[in-house]
Amino acid sequence: MDRLTEGRVFASIDMGSHTLRLLIVRCREDKVVEPVRSERRVTRLARGFEPAGTLQPRSMERSLVVLEEYARMCREAGAARVVSAATGVLRRAENAAEFLDAAFRATGWRPRILSETEEALLSAKGMMSVVNPRVGCFLCFDLGGSSTEFVLLDSASQRVLWTESFFIGAATLTERFFRTAPALPGSLEAAADYARAFLAPARAAVHRSLEGLAAQPGPPKLVGTAGTVTTLGAIFLGLERYRPSAINNLMLHEDWIRRTILDLAALDCEGRRRIRGLETGREDIILGGALIVQEILRLFSSDTLVAVDAGLLEGLVLSGIEEERGIRSPLVSPLTWYRKRE
């Protein structure tokens, strides 16, 4: 048997507030994980969530159709195990149980709603599986549609120093401040003020956590993942076809992000769709997401961040493989990714 076709097949599904993602992998006996299939569909599960705090019927219907499609793909691939997790808006929706019951009927498995801490740690596991080099302290953030998770970790000891989730994301900030495009006068400033105040407790918490270390490591390296960050990376590179390997460990600068925000704010959605690298279906929320990224950089007085494609989806599948194989690992997995030449 060929080394690239041996091993058991695993899958993970990330049911986010804006996008549903699927990853199917094959894990070889030498602990090398080979991606077999990767899919993403924009379903806008969080659309219309506020102010009532409920999922809307059309949003649920779109998501269930995609979940049925993903279930078929997993069966066709012969997945031995599927880890399906729900995050963000499903933690808060009053009718989350109704949606999860329907998801079970559609797929045969019941998605698990991750706690804020579980989501943050699994995202960090996925991110650290591709970050290079892994030296010093890292402040990892996963900026989703309705929430942003932070994990501060010391790579030397693989200790988590602090973790927190904030109910602010690209979709929720858009619904509050950017319902029209181009952005209305004053909306950029109002949204920035709101995001800055909302995330302010993170700066004090990180400062306290670093003070407790015996050896002062200096400012943590900022590492970001999820749709907003990866889309910004694709725009920066002008990618005609999205390639995860091109995004992993890409440096994005605050000055470029600031200019991009101003450009996005001046465009309507049709104009944004013409930007090379901007994922279709993200044109309405990319401005809100980019603004949150800018405020995170400013909050921690950083000029740059490291963008990575890997995150929660990869963390879920790695943890599933580790659990089946009896591997107890901290944040940095002993499993490694197969690197295909492009």
N, C-alpha and C positions, 0 to 999 in steps of 0.2 A: 504494500500500500504506500502511496506517495505521502511524504511527510506533511504536505499541506492539505491532505484530505483525510488524515487520520484524526481520531479523537472524538469526544462527545460534543454535541451541539447545545449551546445555551442561548437564551435570549433575554432581553430586558426591554421594558416599555416604560417610558416616562410620560405620565399624563399631566402635562403642564397647563397653565392657565391660558396660554395662547397657542401652543404647539404640542402635538402628540408625536413622540419619537419612538422608533424601534431600532434595536441593535441585535443582530444575530451573529454569534461567533462560534468558532470551533476551538476547543482547548486541547492541545496536544499533550502527550505524556511528559514532554520536557518543559511543561509549564509555559509554553509559548501560546498566546491567544491570537488567533487569526480572525479578523472581521470577515464575515461572509456576506452580510447584507445590512444596509443602513437606510432607513426611511424616515421622512418627516412630513407631517401634514399640518397645515395651519387650520385649526378648527375654532379658535376664539371661544373657548369654553367660558372665559370670564366676561365675555361681552354682555353688558346689561346687568352684571352682578350687583352693582351699587345702583340705587341706595337700599333696595329691599333685602339684599344679602342672600339672594337665591339664584340658582342656575336657571337660565332661560331655556324653554323647550327646544328652540331651533339650535341653540348651541349644543345642547345635550345630544340631539339627533345627529348633528354633524360628527360629533366625537364618537358616537356609537357605531356609525358606519365605518369610520376609520379603524376602530378597535376590531370589528368583524374582519376587516381586510388584514389587519396585523395577525389575528389568530390564524387565518388561513395560511399566511406566509410562514408562521412558526410551525404549523403542522407539516407543510410541504418540505421545510428544511429539516424536519425530524428532531426538533428541539426537545431535549430530555428534560429541560427545566426552563420555565418562563418566570421571571421576576417582574411583576407589574406593580408600579407604585404611583400613587396620586399625591400631589403637593398643593402648595399655594391656596388657590381659591377653594379647593375641595376640603381643606381643613376648616373653612369658615362657613361654607354654604349650608343653609338650613335644610336643604333638600339633597344633601350629598348622599345619604343612604339610598334614596330613590335612584340616583344615577349609578351608584355602585352595584345595586341589585340588577339594574338593566345591563350593566357591563358584564356581570357574571352570566346572565342569560345569553349574551351575545358571544362570549368567548369561552366559557367553561371554567374561568378562574376569576377570583375576586381580588381586585386591586387593593393593596394595602395603603392606607393613608399614613404617610410618614409624618412623624413629629418634626418640629422645626429643627431640633438637634440632629435627628437621624438624617434629614435631608442635607444639612450642612456638612456632616461628617462624610456621607457617601459622595457628595459632590467633591469634597476635598480629596477623597481617595482617588476618584477618577482624574482629577486635575494633576495630582502628584505623580500619577502613573506616566505622565508625559513631560512634566517640567524637567528642564535640564539647563544648568546644573542644579542639584538640590542641596544648596549650601546656605545656612543661615536661617533666619525666621521669615516666614511667609504669611501674608494676610490674603487668604483666598476668598473671593466673593463670587457668588452665583446669582446673577441678576436675571430673574425670570419675569413673567408677565405680571404677577401680583405680589411677589415677595423677593427680598434680597437676603441671602444667607451669607454670613461671614464666619470664617474659621481662622484663628491665629494659631500657628503651629511652629514648633522648633524642630527643624529637620534633623538635627544631630541626635536628639533624644526621641524623636517622633512623638513628642508630647503635644497634646492639644492644650493651649494656654487659655483660650477663650473662644466661645462660639455664641452666636446670636442670630436671630432672624427678625427682619423688619418687614412689616406689611406695606411695602412700597415696591412697585415694579413698573416696567415699561407700559403695560396696558392700563394699570390703575392711575398712573400719573397722566397718561394721555386722556383718559375719561374725565379727569378733573380739570385739566388745563388746556388740552389741545384737541378739542372736539372738531375744529375746523382746520383746514390747511389751504393757504399759508397760515402760520400762527398769528393770532390776534396781537395787536400792540400791547405790550406790557405782560403778555402771558409768559414769556421766557423768564423775565425777572421774578414773577410771582411763583412760577414752578421751581426755579432754583432756590428761592427763599424757603419754600415748603420742604423740598428735598433736603436742604442743608439742615434745617431744624429737626426734621424727622430722624436723620442719621447721626446727629450730633452726639448722642450718647455713645456711639461706637468709638469715637476718638478717645474719650476719657477711659473707657474700658480697656482699650488696647494699651494705652499709656500705663495704666495700673498693672496690667498683666506683664508688661516688659520690665517694669520696675522690680518685680519680684524675682527676676533671674539673677543668679550669682554673677554671671559674666554678661555684661551689657552687649547685645548683639548689634546695636544700631537700628535704624529704621527698618521695618519689615519690607520685604519685596511684595508689591501688589501683583496678584495674579487673578485675572478675571475670566469667566466662562459664561456660556449660555448665549441665546440668540442675539441679544444686542451687541455683546462684545465680539462675537464671531462675525456678525454682519459688518461691524465697523472695520474689522480686519480685512474682510473681503472687499469692502469699498476702498480701503487704503491701498490694497494690492491691485485693485481693478480686475478682479477675477471674473472671467466669463463663465467658468465652471468651478463650482465650489470644491476645494480640496482641503480636508482636515489637516493634512500634513503641512500645508502652507500656513495655516493659522497657528499651529502649536509653536509656542515660544516666540511669537511675533511681538515686537516692541511697538506700542502705540504711545504717542506723545500728546501731552495735554494741549499744547498749542494747536496741533492738527485737529484734535477733537473739538476744541473751541471754534475753530473756523468751520468745521463740518456742521456743527450745530447751527451756526448762523446761515449757512447755505441751505440746510434742510428747512429751517424756519421760514425761509423766503419762498419755498416751492410749494405748489399744490401736490396732491398725491400722484397725479399723472407725471409731473415733473420728477418726483422722487423715483418713480418706477423706471425712469430712463437712466438712473445712476448705475453704472456698472458695478456689480458686486452686491447690490441690494436685493435681498431675497423677496420674491413676490409674496405679498400678503403681510409684509412687515412695514410697508411704506407709511402707514398711518401711525404706528407706535414707535418707529425708530427714533424720532426726535425726543420723545419722553425718556426712552432708554438711554440715549446718548447723553442727555442732560444729567441723569443720575450718575453715569460713569464720570462725567466731569466733576460733579460734586464730591464723589468719593476720592478722586485724585486731590482735589483741593482740601478736603477734610484732613487728609494725611500728608499734606504738603509734599506731594510726589509729582514729578514731571512726567513720569512714564508708568505704564503698566505692562505686564506680560499677558498677552492673550493666548488662551488655549481652547481648542475645540472640545477636548475631553472634559467630562464633568459628571453629573448625576447618572446619566445613562450608562457610562462606562463603570462608575462606582458600583452601580447596581449589579451589573453582570459579573464584575470581578468578585464582589462579595458572595454572589450566588455560587460561583465556581469554588471559591475558598471554603464555603460552608459544606458543599458536597464532598470535597476532598479532605475535609478535616484540617484545613490550614487555618491557624490562628495568627493573623497578621495585624499589625498596627496600621496606620494610615498608608504607609508605603507598601504596596502589595509585592510579594515575591514573584507574581506572574508578570510576564513581559509581553509586549505587543509585537506581532510579526510586522516588520517594516517592508512594505512592497515598494519596489523601485517604480518611480513615476517618470 
